Amino acid sequence: MTTKMTPKDKRVTIQARTDAETKEQARQTFEAMGMDLSTGINIYLKQVVREGRLPFTPSAADPLEATLADALADVKAGRTERYQSMTDYQAAMDQL
């Protein structure tokens, strides 16, 4: 008698370490999408295999540094506003 293995029979366990907060946030995110953590991780792995790359572009760039550089460029170019009071400033921000 021959037993045919289904894809489910071929499943293996992967162990990975992460911090508790990241794990919990990921679990909650996947739960909000209607899946458990294992399913979310499997979707990620299958996407990596399908695309032959990470499904996002990793970057060492610090977004805060880029924002600061943009702000400094605005100041140097004179793209700033001055307000006479905090009330005036808040009113301008409310209009954005």
KOLSE-422002 format. One record per residue: x negated, y negated, z of N, C-alpha, C in turn; residue number from 1; chain. Coordinates in nm, 3 decimals. Example, Ala and Ser with C-alpha at 12.3 -4.5 7.8 and 13.67 -1.06 7.14 Angstrom:
site n_px = -1.319 n_py = 0.569 n_pz = 0.780 ca_px = -1.230 ca_py = 0.450 ca_pz = 0.780 c_px = -1.320 c_py = 0.330 c_pz = 0.780 zaza = 1 kevex = A
site n_px = -1.285 n_py = 0.225 n_pz = 0.708 ca_px = -1.367 ca_py = 0.106 ca_pz = 0.714 c_px = -1.290 c_py = -0.003 c_pz = 0.787 zaza = 2 kevex = A
***
This chain:
site n_px = -0.085 n_py = 0.117 n_pz = 0.000 ca_px = 0.000 ca_py = 0.000 ca_pz = 0.000 c_px = -0.090 c_py = -0.124 c_pz = 0.000 zaza = 1 kevex = A
site n_px = -0.057 n_py = -0.221 n_pz = -0.086 ca_px = -0.135 ca_py = -0.342 ca_pz = -0.097 c_px = -0.058 c_py = -0.458 c_pz = -0.035 zaza = 2 kevex = A
site n_px = -0.126 n_py = -0.538 n_pz = 0.041 ca_px = -0.064 ca_py = -0.655 ca_pz = 0.102 c_px = -0.110 c_py = -0.779 c_pz = 0.028 zaza = 3 kevex = A
site n_px = -0.015 n_py = -0.852 n_pz = -0.023 ca_px = -0.048 ca_py = -0.977 ca_pz = -0.094 c_px = -0.057 c_py = -1.090 c_pz = 0.008 zaza = 4 kevex = A
site n_px = -0.168 n_py = -1.162 n_pz = 0.003 ca_px = -0.185 ca_py = -1.273 ca_pz = 0.097 c_px = -0.121 c_py = -1.399 c_pz = 0.039 zaza = 5 kevex = A
site n_px = -0.042 n_py = -1.462 n_pz = 0.119 ca_px = 0.017 ca_py = -1.590 ca_pz = 0.079 c_px = -0.076 c_py = -1.701 c_pz = 0.124 zaza = 6 kevex = A
site n_px = -0.063 n_py = -1.823 n_pz = 0.068 ca_px = -0.149 ca_py = -1.933 ca_pz = 0.111 c_px = -0.147 c_py = -1.954 c_pz = 0.262 zaza = 7 kevex = A
site n_px = -0.034 n_py = -1.930 n_pz = 0.326 ca_px = -0.025 ca_py = -1.948 ca_pz = 0.470 c_px = -0.116 c_py = -1.850 c_pz = 0.544 zaza = 8 kevex = A
site n_px = -0.132 n_py = -1.727 n_pz = 0.490 ca_px = -0.218 ca_py = -1.628 ca_pz = 0.552 c_px = -0.365 c_py = -1.668 c_pz = 0.543 zaza = 9 kevex = A
site n_px = -0.400 n_py = -1.757 n_pz = 0.452 ca_px = -0.540 ca_py = -1.796 ca_pz = 0.430 c_px = -0.578 c_py = -1.918 c_pz = 0.514 zaza = 10 kevex = A
site n_px = -0.490 n_py = -1.964 n_pz = 0.597 ca_px = -0.519 ca_py = -2.085 ca_pz = 0.675 c_px = -0.628 c_py = -2.060 c_pz = 0.777 zaza = 11 kevex = A
site n_px = -0.710 n_py = -2.161 n_pz = 0.799 ca_px = -0.817 ca_py = -2.155 ca_pz = 0.898 c_px = -0.802 c_py = -2.273 c_pz = 0.992 zaza = 12 kevex = A
site n_px = -0.869 n_py = -2.265 n_pz = 1.102 ca_px = -0.866 ca_py = -2.373 ca_pz = 1.200 c_px = -0.991 c_py = -2.458 c_pz = 1.182 zaza = 13 kevex = A
site n_px = -0.973 n_py = -2.590 n_pz = 1.182 ca_px = -1.084 ca_py = -2.684 ca_pz = 1.175 c_px = -1.088 c_py = -2.758 c_pz = 1.308 zaza = 14 kevex = A
site n_px = -1.204 n_py = -2.770 n_pz = 1.365 ca_px = -1.219 ca_py = -2.848 ca_pz = 1.487 c_px = -1.295 c_py = -2.975 c_pz = 1.455 zaza = 15 kevex = A
site n_px = -1.242 n_py = -3.086 n_pz = 1.500 ca_px = -1.308 ca_py = -3.215 ca_pz = 1.481 c_px = -1.293 c_py = -3.294 c_pz = 1.610 zaza = 16 kevex = A
site n_px = -1.390 n_py = -3.376 n_pz = 1.638 ca_px = -1.385 ca_py = -3.458 ca_pz = 1.760 c_px = -1.349 c_py = -3.601 c_pz = 1.724 zaza = 17 kevex = A
site n_px = -1.261 n_py = -3.659 n_pz = 1.805 ca_px = -1.225 ca_py = -3.800 ca_pz = 1.793 c_px = -1.186 c_py = -3.847 c_pz = 1.933 zaza = 18 kevex = A
site n_px = -1.171 n_py = -3.976 n_pz = 1.949 ca_px = -1.130 ca_py = -4.024 ca_pz = 2.081 c_px = -0.979 c_py = -4.008 c_pz = 2.097 zaza = 19 kevex = A
site n_px = -0.936 n_py = -4.002 n_pz = 2.221 ca_px = -0.795 ca_py = -3.975 ca_pz = 2.253 c_px = -0.702 c_py = -4.082 c_pz = 2.195 zaza = 20 kevex = A
site n_px = -0.746 n_py = -4.207 n_pz = 2.197 ca_px = -0.660 ca_py = -4.315 ca_pz = 2.148 c_px = -0.636 c_py = -4.302 c_pz = 1.998 zaza = 21 kevex = A
site n_px = -0.741 n_py = -4.273 n_pz = 1.921 ca_px = -0.725 ca_py = -4.257 ca_pz = 1.777 c_px = -0.633 c_py = -4.139 c_pz = 1.746 zaza = 22 kevex = A
site n_px = -0.653 n_py = -4.030 n_pz = 1.816 ca_px = -0.568 ca_py = -3.912 ca_pz = 1.795 c_px = -0.422 c_py = -3.946 c_pz = 1.821 zaza = 23 kevex = A
site n_px = -0.395 n_py = -4.014 n_pz = 1.930 ca_px = -0.257 ca_py = -4.047 ca_pz = 1.966 c_px = -0.195 c_py = -4.145 c_pz = 1.866 zaza = 24 kevex = A
site n_px = -0.272 n_py = -4.245 n_pz = 1.824 ca_px = -0.221 ca_py = -4.340 ca_pz = 1.725 c_px = -0.192 c_py = -4.271 c_pz = 1.592 zaza = 25 kevex = A
site n_px = -0.281 n_py = -4.180 n_pz = 1.551 ca_px = -0.258 ca_py = -4.104 ca_pz = 1.428 c_px = -0.134 c_py = -4.017 c_pz = 1.441 zaza = 26 kevex = A
site n_px = -0.121 n_py = -3.950 n_pz = 1.556 ca_px = -0.004 ca_py = -3.864 ca_pz = 1.579 c_px = 0.125 c_py = -3.944 c_pz = 1.567 zaza = 27 kevex = A
site n_px = 0.126 n_py = -4.063 n_pz = 1.629 ca_px = 0.244 ca_py = -4.148 ca_pz = 1.625 c_px = 0.273 c_py = -4.197 c_pz = 1.482 zaza = 28 kevex = A
site n_px = 0.168 n_py = -4.231 n_pz = 1.410 ca_px = 0.186 ca_py = -4.277 ca_pz = 1.272 c_px = 0.243 c_py = -4.166 c_pz = 1.185 zaza = 29 kevex = A
site n_px = 0.185 n_py = -4.046 n_pz = 1.195 ca_px = 0.237 ca_py = -3.934 ca_pz = 1.117 c_px = 0.380 c_py = -3.899 c_pz = 1.160 zaza = 30 kevex = A
site n_px = 0.406 n_py = -3.906 n_pz = 1.289 ca_px = 0.541 ca_py = -3.877 ca_pz = 1.338 c_px = 0.642 c_py = -3.976 c_pz = 1.279 zaza = 31 kevex = A
site n_px = 0.603 n_py = -4.101 n_pz = 1.269 ca_px = 0.692 ca_py = -4.202 ca_pz = 1.210 c_px = 0.721 c_py = -4.172 c_pz = 1.063 zaza = 32 kevex = A
site n_px = 0.631 n_py = -4.097 n_pz = 1.000 ca_px = 0.651 ca_py = -4.056 ca_pz = 0.860 c_px = 0.716 c_py = -3.919 c_pz = 0.850 zaza = 33 kevex = A
site n_px = 0.754 n_py = -3.862 n_pz = 0.964 ca_px = 0.825 ca_py = -3.735 ca_pz = 0.964 c_px = 0.737 c_py = -3.612 c_pz = 0.957 zaza = 34 kevex = A
site n_px = 0.612 n_py = -3.622 n_pz = 1.001 ca_px = 0.524 ca_py = -3.505 ca_pz = 0.997 c_px = 0.442 c_py = -3.498 c_pz = 1.124 zaza = 35 kevex = A
site n_px = 0.385 n_py = -3.380 n_pz = 1.145 ca_px = 0.298 ca_py = -3.366 ca_pz = 1.261 c_px = 0.154 c_py = -3.398 c_pz = 1.222 zaza = 36 kevex = A
site n_px = 0.065 n_py = -3.400 n_pz = 1.320 ca_px = -0.074 ca_py = -3.436 ca_pz = 1.298 c_px = -0.142 c_py = -3.340 c_pz = 1.201 zaza = 37 kevex = A
site n_px = -0.117 n_py = -3.212 n_pz = 1.215 ca_px = -0.178 ca_py = -3.112 ca_pz = 1.128 c_px = -0.139 c_py = -3.134 c_pz = 0.982 zaza = 38 kevex = A
site n_px = -0.012 n_py = -3.163 n_pz = 0.958 ca_px = 0.034 ca_py = -3.189 ca_pz = 0.821 c_px = -0.033 c_py = -3.314 c_pz = 0.764 zaza = 39 kevex = A
site n_px = -0.042 n_py = -3.419 n_pz = 0.845 ca_px = -0.107 ca_py = -3.542 ca_pz = 0.800 c_px = -0.253 c_py = -3.519 c_pz = 0.764 zaza = 40 kevex = A
site n_px = -0.324 n_py = -3.443 n_pz = 0.845 ca_px = -0.464 ca_py = -3.414 ca_pz = 0.817 c_px = -0.476 c_py = -3.329 c_pz = 0.690 zaza = 41 kevex = A
site n_px = -0.386 n_py = -3.233 n_pz = 0.673 ca_px = -0.389 ca_py = -3.150 ca_pz = 0.552 c_px = -0.362 c_py = -3.233 c_pz = 0.427 zaza = 42 kevex = A
site n_px = -0.271 n_py = -3.328 n_pz = 0.435 ca_px = -0.244 ca_py = -3.416 ca_pz = 0.320 c_px = -0.371 c_py = -3.494 c_pz = 0.285 zaza = 43 kevex = A
site n_px = -0.438 n_py = -3.547 n_pz = 0.387 ca_px = -0.563 ca_py = -3.620 ca_pz = 0.367 c_px = -0.666 c_py = -3.531 c_pz = 0.297 zaza = 44 kevex = A
site n_px = -0.688 n_py = -3.409 n_pz = 0.348 ca_px = -0.788 ca_py = -3.320 ca_pz = 0.291 c_px = -0.754 c_py = -3.283 c_pz = 0.146 zaza = 45 kevex = A
site n_px = -0.627 n_py = -3.258 n_pz = 0.119 ca_px = -0.587 ca_py = -3.224 ca_pz = -0.018 c_px = -0.608 c_py = -3.342 c_pz = -0.113 zaza = 46 kevex = A
site n_px = -0.586 n_py = -3.463 n_pz = -0.064 ca_px = -0.608 ca_py = -3.582 ca_pz = -0.145 c_px = -0.757 c_py = -3.597 c_pz = -0.176 zaza = 47 kevex = A
site n_px = -0.843 n_py = -3.571 n_pz = -0.079 ca_px = -0.988 ca_py = -3.576 ca_pz = -0.101 c_px = -1.027 c_py = -3.477 c_pz = -0.210 zaza = 48 kevex = A
site n_px = -0.976 n_py = -3.355 n_pz = -0.201 ca_px = -1.008 ca_py = -3.252 ca_pz = -0.300 c_px = -0.954 c_py = -3.291 c_pz = -0.437 zaza = 49 kevex = A
site n_px = -0.830 n_py = -3.338 n_pz = -0.443 ca_px = -0.767 ca_py = -3.375 ca_pz = -0.570 c_px = -0.843 c_py = -3.486 c_pz = -0.641 zaza = 50 kevex = A
site n_px = -0.883 n_py = -3.589 n_pz = -0.564 ca_px = -0.948 ca_py = -3.705 ca_pz = -0.625 c_px = -1.100 c_py = -3.691 c_pz = -0.633 zaza = 51 kevex = A
site n_px = -1.156 n_py = -3.597 n_pz = -0.556 ca_px = -1.300 ca_py = -3.580 ca_pz = -0.555 c_px = -1.372 c_py = -3.696 c_pz = -0.489 zaza = 52 kevex = A
site n_px = -1.302 n_py = -3.765 n_pz = -0.403 ca_px = -1.359 ca_py = -3.880 ca_pz = -0.331 c_px = -1.270 c_py = -3.910 c_pz = -0.212 zaza = 53 kevex = A
site n_px = -1.314 n_py = -4.003 n_pz = -0.129 ca_px = -1.228 ca_py = -4.048 ca_pz = -0.019 c_px = -1.110 c_py = -4.125 c_pz = -0.078 zaza = 54 kevex = A
site n_px = -0.993 n_py = -4.113 n_pz = -0.020 ca_px = -0.876 ca_py = -4.183 ca_pz = -0.074 c_px = -0.869 c_py = -4.331 c_pz = -0.031 zaza = 55 kevex = A
site n_px = -0.982 n_py = -4.385 n_pz = 0.004 ca_px = -0.995 ca_py = -4.526 ca_pz = 0.040 c_px = -1.141 c_py = -4.564 c_pz = 0.017 zaza = 56 kevex = A
site n_px = -1.170 n_py = -4.691 n_pz = 0.016 ca_px = -1.307 ca_py = -4.736 ca_pz = -0.003 c_px = -1.368 c_py = -4.774 c_pz = 0.132 zaza = 57 kevex = A
site n_px = -1.463 n_py = -4.694 n_pz = 0.180 ca_px = -1.525 ca_py = -4.730 ca_pz = 0.307 c_px = -1.611 c_py = -4.855 c_pz = 0.290 zaza = 58 kevex = A
site n_px = -1.615 n_py = -4.933 n_pz = 0.394 ca_px = -1.690 ca_py = -5.058 ca_pz = 0.387 c_px = -1.755 c_py = -5.088 c_pz = 0.522 zaza = 59 kevex = A
site n_px = -1.876 n_py = -5.134 n_pz = 0.515 ca_px = -1.945 ca_py = -5.175 ca_pz = 0.637 c_px = -1.922 c_py = -5.323 c_pz = 0.663 zaza = 60 kevex = A
site n_px = -1.853 n_py = -5.388 n_pz = 0.571 ca_px = -1.829 ca_py = -5.532 ca_pz = 0.585 c_px = -1.739 c_py = -5.558 c_pz = 0.705 zaza = 61 kevex = A
site n_px = -1.772 n_py = -5.661 n_pz = 0.778 ca_px = -1.694 ca_py = -5.701 ca_pz = 0.893 c_px = -1.591 c_py = -5.802 c_pz = 0.845 zaza = 62 kevex = A
site n_px = -1.461 n_py = -5.771 n_pz = 0.852 ca_px = -1.360 ca_py = -5.864 ca_pz = 0.802 c_px = -1.362 c_py = -5.998 c_pz = 0.875 zaza = 63 kevex = A
site n_px = -1.406 n_py = -5.999 n_pz = 1.001 ca_px = -1.415 ca_py = -6.124 ca_pz = 1.075 c_px = -1.521 c_py = -6.214 c_pz = 1.014 zaza = 64 kevex = A
site n_px = -1.634 n_py = -6.155 n_pz = 0.974 ca_px = -1.740 ca_py = -6.235 ca_pz = 0.911 c_px = -1.693 c_py = -6.296 c_pz = 0.780 zaza = 65 kevex = A
site n_px = -1.620 n_py = -6.220 n_pz = 0.701 ca_px = -1.569 ca_py = -6.271 ca_pz = 0.573 c_px = -1.470 c_py = -6.384 c_pz = 0.597 zaza = 66 kevex = A
site n_px = -1.384 n_py = -6.369 n_pz = 0.696 ca_px = -1.287 ca_py = -6.473 ca_pz = 0.729 c_px = -1.357 c_py = -6.599 c_pz = 0.777 zaza = 67 kevex = A
site n_px = -1.456 n_py = -6.581 n_pz = 0.860 ca_px = -1.533 ca_py = -6.695 ca_pz = 0.909 c_px = -1.603 c_py = -6.767 c_pz = 0.794 zaza = 68 kevex = A
site n_px = -1.661 n_py = -6.690 n_pz = 0.703 ca_px = -1.729 ca_py = -6.750 ca_pz = 0.587 c_px = -1.630 c_py = -6.830 c_pz = 0.503 zaza = 69 kevex = A
site n_px = -1.511 n_py = -6.776 n_pz = 0.482 ca_px = -1.406 ca_py = -6.848 ca_pz = 0.407 c_px = -1.368 c_py = -6.977 c_pz = 0.478 zaza = 70 kevex = A
site n_px = -1.353 n_py = -6.970 n_pz = 0.609 ca_px = -1.314 ca_py = -7.089 ca_pz = 0.687 c_px = -1.422 c_py = -7.196 c_pz = 0.679 zaza = 71 kevex = A
site n_px = -1.548 n_py = -7.156 n_pz = 0.690 ca_px = -1.658 ca_py = -7.252 ca_pz = 0.682 c_px = -1.666 c_py = -7.315 c_pz = 0.543 zaza = 72 kevex = A
site n_px = -1.639 n_py = -7.236 n_pz = 0.440 ca_px = -1.638 ca_py = -7.290 ca_pz = 0.304 c_px = -1.526 c_py = -7.393 c_pz = 0.288 zaza = 73 kevex = A
site n_px = -1.410 n_py = -7.367 n_pz = 0.348 ca_px = -1.299 ca_py = -7.463 ca_pz = 0.344 c_px = -1.337 c_py = -7.593 c_pz = 0.413 zaza = 74 kevex = A
site n_px = -1.403 n_py = -7.583 n_pz = 0.527 ca_px = -1.445 ca_py = -7.704 ca_pz = 0.601 c_px = -1.545 c_py = -7.783 c_pz = 0.516 zaza = 75 kevex = A
site n_px = -1.644 n_py = -7.715 n_pz = 0.460 ca_px = -1.745 ca_py = -7.783 ca_pz = 0.379 c_px = -1.684 c_py = -7.849 c_pz = 0.255 zaza = 76 kevex = A
site n_px = -1.580 n_py = -7.788 n_pz = 0.200 ca_px = -1.516 ca_py = -7.840 ca_pz = 0.079 c_px = -1.409 c_py = -7.945 c_pz = 0.113 zaza = 77 kevex = A
site n_px = -1.389 n_py = -7.971 n_pz = 0.240 ca_px = -1.290 ca_py = -8.072 ca_pz = 0.280 c_px = -1.146 c_py = -8.023 c_pz = 0.275 zaza = 78 kevex = A
site n_px = -1.128 n_py = -7.893 n_pz = 0.270 ca_px = -0.991 ca_py = -7.837 ca_pz = 0.268 c_px = -0.943 c_py = -7.813 c_pz = 0.410 zaza = 79 kevex = A
site n_px = -0.930 n_py = -7.920 n_pz = 0.484 ca_px = -0.883 ca_py = -7.912 ca_pz = 0.622 c_px = -0.776 c_py = -8.018 c_pz = 0.645 zaza = 80 kevex = A
site n_px = -0.703 n_py = -8.001 n_pz = 0.750 ca_px = -0.600 ca_py = -8.098 ca_pz = 0.790 c_px = -0.630 c_py = -8.144 c_pz = 0.932 zaza = 81 kevex = A
site n_px = -0.596 n_py = -8.268 n_pz = 0.961 ca_px = -0.609 ca_py = -8.320 ca_pz = 1.098 c_px = -0.470 c_py = -8.355 c_pz = 1.148 zaza = 82 kevex = A
site n_px = -0.451 n_py = -8.334 n_pz = 1.276 ca_px = -0.321 ca_py = -8.363 ca_pz = 1.338 c_px = -0.343 c_py = -8.452 c_pz = 1.458 zaza = 83 kevex = A
site n_px = -0.248 n_py = -8.541 n_pz = 1.482 ca_px = -0.258 ca_py = -8.635 ca_pz = 1.592 c_px = -0.227 c_py = -8.571 c_pz = 1.727 zaza = 84 kevex = A
site n_px = -0.150 n_py = -8.462 n_pz = 1.721 ca_px = -0.112 ca_py = -8.398 ca_pz = 1.847 c_px = -0.086 c_py = -8.249 c_pz = 1.823 zaza = 85 kevex = A
site n_px = -0.078 n_py = -8.176 n_pz = 1.930 ca_px = -0.047 ca_py = -8.033 ca_pz = 1.921 c_px = 0.093 c_py = -8.014 c_pz = 1.865 zaza = 86 kevex = A
site n_px = 0.182 n_py = -8.104 n_pz = 1.897 ca_px = 0.320 ca_py = -8.096 ca_pz = 1.846 c_px = 0.320 c_py = -8.109 c_pz = 1.694 zaza = 87 kevex = A
site n_px = 0.239 n_py = -8.204 n_pz = 1.641 ca_px = 0.228 ca_py = -8.219 ca_pz = 1.496 c_px = 0.171 c_py = -8.093 c_pz = 1.432 zaza = 88 kevex = A
site n_px = 0.070 n_py = -8.037 n_pz = 1.497 ca_px = 0.008 ca_py = -7.914 ca_pz = 1.446 c_px = 0.111 c_py = -7.800 c_pz = 1.443 zaza = 89 kevex = A
site n_px = 0.184 n_py = -7.783 n_pz = 1.553 ca_px = 0.283 ca_py = -7.675 ca_pz = 1.560 c_px = 0.392 c_py = -7.694 c_pz = 1.455 zaza = 90 kevex = A
site n_px = 0.433 n_py = -7.818 n_pz = 1.433 ca_px = 0.535 ca_py = -7.845 ca_pz = 1.331 c_px = 0.483 c_py = -7.805 c_pz = 1.193 zaza = 91 kevex = A
site n_px = 0.356 n_py = -7.836 n_pz = 1.165 ca_px = 0.298 ca_py = -7.798 ca_pz = 1.036 c_px = 0.289 c_py = -7.646 c_pz = 1.022 zaza = 92 kevex = A
site n_px = 0.253 n_py = -7.577 n_pz = 1.129 ca_px = 0.244 ca_py = -7.431 ca_pz = 1.124 c_px = 0.381 c_py = -7.368 c_pz = 1.105 zaza = 93 kevex = A
site n_px = 0.484 n_py = -7.428 n_pz = 1.162 ca_px = 0.620 ca_py = -7.376 ca_pz = 1.148 c_px = 0.668 c_py = -7.385 c_pz = 1.004 zaza = 94 kevex = A
site n_px = 0.610 n_py = -7.475 n_pz = 0.925 ca_px = 0.651 ca_py = -7.492 ca_pz = 0.786 c_px = 0.582 c_py = -7.393 c_pz = 0.691 zaza = 95 kevex = A
site n_px = 0.485 n_py = -7.322 n_pz = 0.741 ca_px = 0.414 ca_py = -7.225 ca_pz = 0.655 c_px = 0.499 c_py = -7.104 c_pz = 0.624 zaza = 96 kevex = A
***
